[in-house]
Amino acid sequence: MSKRVLIALTSHGDLGGVRPTGFYVPEAAHPWRVFRAAGLDVEVASVRGGEPPRDGYDPDDAVQREFLDAFDLTRTPVLKDLDSARYAAVLYAGGHGAMWDFPHDPGVARIGREVYENGGVVAAVCHGPAALVGMTLTDGTHLVAGKRVAAFTNAEEKAVGLAETVPFSLADALTERGAIHEPGPDFQPQVIVDGRLVTGQNPASSVPLAEKVVELLR
């Protein structure tokens, strides 16, 4: 497929003073591998540009190593500067850092809105759906309003000991904006497709989410 997918990454690296964080490398790397295997072109950008902070990197995972080798992540472009017309889909990768900058960044919201309104696919995994919290359509309605979604759950946040650290409950924020949040079992794959919106609950959902994006693009 001669189509292009954008993977959007957080630029926030502080997990509420607890430890460093950033984008969760497997949630970008494993979808990237699925997209490339399907013949899709892939680009990467971040909220502030430059080198986005990383979390969850496993050097024993060949796919993660290949992803980091495939891009010059010291010089990622700024999301707000990109032309959304170039992309058939955008994937908002997770990582706890997304909870701080994705909901409020105008570039995050604009890219998703324009890709969606141009007939493209908007996808987000784990904490990546934080991008959907502040994303409205041209008519002012929330993109997630009335749509079924998956995202990192309150139970999972408690299980990792960060429910009191993150700035808000992702599941609750999506529900408050009209989404129908459908939690699956903790840390098991859970992917929800509602039209051209594809969301995944956790890192285990990254590959099946990317496969659903490919199906929609076909």
N, C-alpha and C positions, 0 to 999 in steps of 0.2 A: 504494500500500500504506500503510495506516495503522499503520505500525510504526516503532519508534524504535531508532536505532543510536547507541551511545556511542563516540566516538573518544577514546582514552586517550593522554595525552602525558606524557613524562618532565619532571621538574623539575630535572634535573641539568645544569649548564652548563659543567663543567670537563672538558676532554678530557685527563685525566691530566697536566695542567700544560703540554700542548703548545699548546693554543689553546682558545678558547671553543667550546662545542657546545650541544646542546639537542635538541629534536625537529626532524626533517627536514621542513620545511614541505611539500614536494611530496607526501610520503607521507601527510599528513593532507588536504591540499587536493584532490588528484586523486580519492581515494576519496570525499571529501565530495561532489564534483560528481557522481560516478556515483550515489551514494545519493540525492541530491536529485532528479536526473533520473528516478529510479525512483519518486519520490513518498514516499520515506522521510523521517521527521523525524530530525534529527541533533543531538546534543548533544556538547559537548567538556568534558573535565575533565582535571586533571593530578594528579600524585602529591601535591604540597604545596599546590595551589591557587594563586590569584593569577596572576601572569604567567609562563608557562613560557618558558625560554630557547629561542631559535630557531637553526636551522642550515640551510644550503642554500637560503635564500630567494632567488628570482630575480624581481625586480620587473618584468621583461619578460614574465613568465608571467601572463596575465590570470586564470587559475584561482586561482593563489596569491593574487593581489591580492583577488579576490572572496572567497576563504575568510577572509582576515584582516579584511575589511570586514564579514563576516557575523556575527562573534562579538566580544564584548568580551573579548579574551584577557588583559586586565589583571586580570580578576576570575573566572578559571576556578574552578569548585568543586573541592573535594578529593575524590579518588576514594573514600577510605574512608568519606565521609559519604553516598554515594549509595545509593539503593534499587535494587538490581539487578533487581527485578521490573518496573521501568519499561522494560527494554531487551530487544529481541529478538536483538540482536547487540552485541558489543563488538569494536572494532578497536584493537589496540595499534600505534600508529604508531611508526616507527623514528626513527633519529637516534642517534648514538653515546652520547648521554647516557643512553639506556635501559639501557645495559650496567651502569651504576652503581646505579640505584635500582629498576628494574623487578623484578629477581630477589628482592629482599629486602622489598619493601613489602607489608604485609598487605592494604592496600586493593586493590592490583593483583591479588593472588592471589584475594581474596574475590570481587570482581566477576566475574572470569572463571569461577571455580568455580560460582558461583550461576547465572550466565547459562547456562552449559553444562548444569548439572543441572536447570535449569528447561526444558530443551529448546531453548535458543537456540544461536546461532552464536558461536564464538570465532574471531577472525581476528587475524593479526599479520604485519607485513611488515618485511623487512630486519633491523634490530636489535630490532624490536618483539617477536620471539619470545623475547627475554630475559625477558619476562613469564612465559613458560611454564616457565622454569627452576625457579622456586619455587612453581609452581601445582600443588597436589594436590587430589584429589577428597575428598569426605567420608570415604571409606573409607581415606584416607591414601595411595592410589596416585597417582603422577604422571599428570596429564591426558595427557601425551604418550606414556606408556608403550605400546609396541606400535603407535604411530601413525606414519604417514609424514608427514614435515615438510620444509619448505624454510626456509632462513634464510641470512643473510649468511655466506658460506663462508670457510674459512681462506685459500683462494687469493685471494679478493677483499680480505680484510683485509690480506694481504701486499701486494697490488697497490696499495692506498692508503697503504701505509707505516705502518700502525697495529697490526700484529700484536703488537708488543712494548709497545704503549701501553694497549690495552684490558685490563681486569682479568682476563679469561678468554677462552677460545675459545668462542664461542657454539655453533658446530656440535658441538664436543666435549662441551660441557655438556648439550646436548639428547640426544646419543647416550648419555651416562652415565645419563640418566634414563629410558632405554628407548625413546627415539624412533628412528625409522629415517630418518636424514637423507639426502635425495636432492638432491645439488647439481647444478645445471645449468651451462651455460657462463657464464663470468664476465660479469657486468653485463648479461645477457640475461634476458628475462622467464622466470620459473620459479615456477609456482603449484601447490601440492599441496592437494587436497581429500581429507580422510579423515573421512567422516561429517560432523559439524558443526564440524570443525576445519579452518580454511583458513589456509594460510601461504604467504608469498611471500618470495623470496630477496633482493630488492634494489629500489631505486627504480623500475626498469623494470617491476617486478611489481605496482606499486600499483594501476593501473587494472584489469588482468585479475583481480587478487585481489578488488577491490570488485565486479566483475561476477559473480564466483562467489558472493560473499556474497548479492547480490541474487537470484540464481537459487535459492539455498537458502531464502531468506525467502519466495519466491513459493510 
